Amino acid sequence: MDNTMDSGNGNGSDNDGNDIEQRFRRITDFVEARLTPLFDPANGSDHGFGMDDTSRALRAARYTVQAASAVSGLVEKRATAPELRQVVDQALEHNWDVLRSVARMWEDHPDFLKEFKAHSWDVVGAV
């Protein structure tokens, strides 16, 4: 995998929103690839769907990742409602920070990308 990362300088190109969504998709896919096997009974898991604490924690982690990765509406508002830009950028930054913190649990994984360490302002391009 490519361990490069773009500048995220927020110069306002037409691809900014698409780039933000792609970066969120990559980090979400990485985390989901770590979580999904933990739910799979074929891997010996009996967790994920019960009411034991481990199952609840797995579901909580997955729901947190899913909620933090749902950014397409925010990215759209960022482009179409300039008066909301500051609030939208803060929401995107928060969501990135959540995903970044979760992804860094697997920082030693071979599929971990350098861009997953990026600070939120580098991803969003907020000034």
C-alpha positions as CSV (number, residue, x, y, z in Angstrom):
1,M,0.0,0.0,0.0
2,D,1.0,3.6,-0.6
3,N,2.2,5.3,2.6
4,T,2.2,8.8,1.1
5,M,-0.1,11.6,2.2
6,D,-1.1,14.7,0.4
7,S,-0.5,18.2,1.7
8,G,-4.0,18.9,2.8
9,N,-3.2,22.6,2.5
10,G,-6.8,23.6,1.9
11,N,-6.1,25.6,-1.3
12,G,-9.8,25.3,-2.2
13,S,-9.5,23.0,-5.3
14,D,-12.6,21.4,-6.7
15,N,-11.3,18.0,-5.4
16,D,-11.1,19.1,-1.7
17,G,-14.4,17.5,-0.8
18,N,-13.7,14.4,-2.8
19,D,-10.3,14.1,-1.2
20,I,-11.7,14.5,2.3
21,E,-14.3,11.8,1.6
22,Q,-11.6,9.5,0.2
23,R,-9.4,9.9,3.2
24,F,-12.3,9.2,5.5
25,R,-13.2,6.1,3.4
26,R,-9.6,4.8,3.6
27,I,-9.3,5.2,7.4
28,T,-12.7,3.7,7.9
29,D,-12.0,0.7,5.6
30,F,-8.8,0.1,7.6
31,V,-10.6,0.1,10.9
32,E,-13.5,-1.9,9.7
33,A,-11.1,-4.5,8.3
34,R,-9.7,-4.9,11.9
35,L,-13.1,-5.0,13.6
36,T,-15.1,-7.2,11.2
37,P,-13.2,-10.5,12.0
38,L,-13.9,-10.0,15.7
39,F,-17.6,-10.6,15.0
40,D,-17.1,-13.6,12.7
41,P,-18.0,-17.0,14.3
42,A,-15.8,-18.6,11.6
43,N,-12.8,-17.1,13.3
44,G,-13.8,-18.5,16.7
45,S,-15.6,-15.4,17.8
46,D,-18.7,-15.8,20.0
47,H,-18.9,-12.1,20.6
48,G,-20.5,-9.2,19.0
49,F,-24.1,-10.1,19.2
50,G,-24.6,-11.1,22.8
51,M,-25.2,-9.0,25.9
52,D,-21.8,-9.7,27.5
53,D,-19.4,-6.8,28.0
54,T,-17.1,-7.9,25.2
55,S,-19.9,-8.0,22.7
56,R,-21.2,-4.6,23.9
57,A,-17.7,-3.1,23.6
58,L,-17.3,-4.5,20.0
59,R,-20.6,-3.0,19.0
60,A,-19.8,0.3,20.6
61,A,-16.5,0.4,18.7
62,R,-18.2,-0.4,15.4
63,Y,-21.0,2.2,16.0
64,T,-18.5,4.8,16.9
65,V,-16.5,4.2,13.7
66,Q,-19.7,4.2,11.6
67,A,-20.9,7.4,13.1
68,A,-17.5,9.2,12.7
69,S,-17.2,8.1,9.1
70,A,-20.6,9.4,8.0
71,V,-19.2,12.6,6.5
72,S,-20.7,12.9,3.0
73,G,-23.4,15.3,4.1
74,L,-20.9,17.4,6.0
75,V,-18.6,17.6,2.9
76,E,-21.6,18.6,0.8
77,K,-22.6,21.4,3.2
78,R,-18.9,22.5,3.3
79,A,-19.1,23.2,-0.5
80,T,-22.7,24.6,-0.7
81,A,-23.1,26.6,2.5
82,P,-20.1,28.8,3.1
83,E,-21.7,30.4,6.1
84,L,-21.5,27.0,7.8
85,R,-17.9,26.3,6.9
86,Q,-16.4,26.9,10.3
87,V,-19.0,24.6,12.1
88,V,-18.7,21.9,9.3
89,D,-14.9,22.0,9.5
90,Q,-15.1,21.6,13.3
91,A,-17.4,18.5,12.9
92,L,-15.1,17.0,10.2
93,E,-12.1,17.6,12.4
94,H,-13.8,15.9,15.4
95,N,-14.8,12.9,13.3
96,W,-11.3,12.6,11.9
97,D,-9.8,12.7,15.4
98,V,-12.1,9.9,16.5
99,L,-11.2,7.7,13.5
100,R,-7.5,8.6,13.9
101,S,-7.5,7.6,17.5
102,V,-9.1,4.2,16.8
103,A,-6.9,3.5,13.7
104,R,-3.7,4.2,15.7
105,M,-4.5,1.2,17.9
106,W,-3.2,-0.8,14.9
107,E,-0.3,1.5,14.1
108,D,2.0,-1.5,13.8
109,H,-0.2,-3.2,11.2
110,P,1.3,-3.5,7.7
111,D,-1.8,-1.8,6.1
112,F,-1.6,1.2,8.4
113,L,-1.0,4.3,6.3
114,K,1.1,7.3,7.3
115,E,-1.9,9.5,6.4
116,F,-3.9,8.0,9.3
117,K,-1.5,9.9,11.6
118,A,-2.4,13.3,10.0
119,H,-3.8,15.9,12.2
120,S,-7.4,16.9,11.5
121,W,-6.5,20.3,10.2
122,D,-4.3,18.7,7.6
123,V,-7.1,16.5,6.4
124,V,-9.8,19.1,6.4
125,G,-7.5,21.9,5.3
126,A,-9.0,24.3,7.8
127,V,-7.0,27.4,8.5
